[in-house]
Amino acid sequence: MLKYQRLSNNWQPDFTDQELLTVYLFGQLQGHFKQKRIHEYILQHFADWFADLPTYQSFNYRLNNLAETLPVIVFELLRKLGESYQDYFEEDCVIDSMPIMLAVRGRSLQAKVAGEIANQSYCANKAIYYHGVKMHLLARKRGGQLPQPEMLKITPAADHDLRVLQEFEGKILGNAFADKAYTDGYTERGFKEKGVIICTPDKKRKNQEVYEVGGSRL
């Protein structure tokens, strides 16, 4: 499927789009998650490999124009990884979400970036209001290794995690381990009818030091 095509006179730049995406993904793998830091890292350590590396402004502009190609690359990688490791998968899986914050605190009230999908929400773990999205990931258990990513979804920040789990109904095998946000009797019964057990924690109440005898569903 065609996701990006150059139609300008500069349709064959010296620093190609393939090199641009390679640099960006390599920077991510090295633990640099901001575009400016990735550009600085490549310039400092790999300038000989990428002699035509453009200025940061051009690098950032072109990378933003290629944004639509990144989901295609990610899902293609997930598909190929799934084919490579399908014989090693176990049935159990884990699901969780993480916030992607585009603006925080007071700035989140007026933020308009990515308005077609982003909105304001509250992150309890960091005790902060933010404007952004949430990334939801379902990963398959592998013995002695990190879980293998299987399904990924981006939603507005204010969307509840439980809704994404419900969308995955019929696509999960075995047991699914999740946090308390995914606890819902109706959803659990629907999955159980399909042979899937949703395992969520039974947390203590506020100021409760120990579980009551017989009061836990563990």
N, C-alpha and C positions, 0 to 999 in steps of 0.2 A: 504494500500500500504506500502510495506517495504521500509523504508528510511535509516535505520541504523541497522547494525547487527555486534555484536562482534564475531570475529573468533579466537582471540588470547587465550593463556592459561589463561589470566586474564579476562575471560569473565563474571565473577561475582565479581566485585570489592566491597570492604566493603562500600564505598560511591557510591551508585548506580547512574546510568544515570538519573533515575527519580528524585532522590534527587537533583542532579546537576541542572536540568532544573527548579525544584521547587525553589531552592535558587536563580537562575538567574532571573526568572520572578518575584519572590517576591521582590528582590532588585530593579527591574525596577519600580514596583508599589510603592515603598517607595521613588522614586525620585532619585535613584542612577543609572546613565546610563553608568558608566565605570566599566569594569569587576574587576579592582583592588579595586575600592571603594566598590563594592558589596561584594567581599571576605572579606574586612576589616570589613564591617558592620555586616555580619553574624558572623564573628569570635568574635567581641566585644559584641554582644547582644544575639546571639542564639547558642553559642558554646555547651551548654548542649543539645540542640535539634539535633545538627549535630556533634556528637562526632568524626566522622571519616572524617570530612572536610579536604581535602588534602591541600597541600601547594598552594600558589597562582600560581606558575608555572604549577603545574599539573592541577589545576582548570582551568586555562586559556587554556591549551593545549586540555584538554578533551572537553571543551565547544566549541572550534573552530571545533573540529571533529564532533560535534553534530549540526553544523550550518544548515545542510540540513533539519533537523527535525523542525526547528522553523517556516518556512513558512507553513508547514503542520498544525502545532498547531494553528497558527494565523488564517488561512482560515477556519479551523474547528470551532474555536470559533466564527468567524464572521457568519458562517452558523447557528450555534446553537442560537446565539443572534438574528439573523434574524427571526428564527422560533418562538422565545419567544416573540418578540415584534412586529410581523407583524400586529397585530390588532391595534397597537398604531401609526403606521407610517402615516405620511402625505405625499402627493405627492411631495412636494418641496424638493430639495436637494441642497447641497453646494459642490463645488469641489475646491481643492487647492493643492499646492505642497510645499515641504520643502526640503532644501538641506541637504544632509548627507555628511559632509566634512571629507575626509580621510587624506588630506594634504592641507595646505593653503600657500598663498603667494609664495615665491620663491621655496619652496619645492614642490609645485604643478606641477612645470615644469618637474621635474625628477621622480615624483611619479609613481610607477608601481603596487601598491597594487590593487588587483581586476581588473586587466587590461582587462579582458574579458567583463566587463560591465561598469567600471568607466572611466571617462575622465575629461578633464579640462573645467571649465566654470567660469562665473563671477556672483557673487551674488550681485545684486544691493542694496538690503536692508542693507547688511553689508559692501558694497563697498569693496569686497575682491575677489580675484581669488582663486579658490580651485579646487582640484582634488577629485572627488567623484561621488555620484549618487544623484538622486532626488526621493523622495517618493511622490506619488500622491494618494490622498484619496478622494473618493466620499462618502459623508455621508448623510443620510436621516433625514429630519427635524422631531423633536418630540416636542410636545407642553410642554413648561415649563421645558424641559430637554436639555442636550447637544445632538447634532445630533448623530445618530447611524451610525457607520462605515458600509459601504456596499460593496465597491470595493476598492482594494488597488493594486498599481502597482509600481514597481521599474524600473527606466530607467537611462541611462547614464546622467550625469549632464548637458551635452550640448543639450540634446533633448528638443525641445520646448514643453511647457505645452499644447499647442493647439492640438498637435498630439495625446496626451492621451485622451483629450476630444472627438476627432473624433473617437477613438477606442471604446468609450462608447456609440456611437450612436446606438439607438435601445434598450439600456438597462436602459434608464432614463425615468421616468414618471414626469409629472407636469413641474414646473419651475426649472431651475438650476441656482444658484447664483454663480458667479465667479468674479475674478478680471480682470483688463484690459488686462492681457496676453492672455485671452481666447477670446478677441474680434476679430471676423472675419465674414464678411458678408456672404460668401459662406457657412461656417459651420452653422451659425445661420439659414440660409434658409433651409438647410438640416434637421436640428432638428425641425424647425417650421412645415415642411411638415408632421412630425410624431407627431405633437401636443405638442412639447416641446419648451418652450421659454427660451433662454439663456439670463440671466440678468447680464449685466456687467456695471461698473460705467462709467459715462461720466465725465472725469476729466478735470479740467481747464488746459489751456495751460500755459507754463512757463511764469512767471511774470504777469499772468492774475489774477486780484484780484477778479473780479466778472464775472458771466456768462453774455454773451450778451443776450439781450431780444430776445427770440425766437431761440436762437442759441443752446440751450441744447436739447438733445433727451430724457431727463428724463420724 
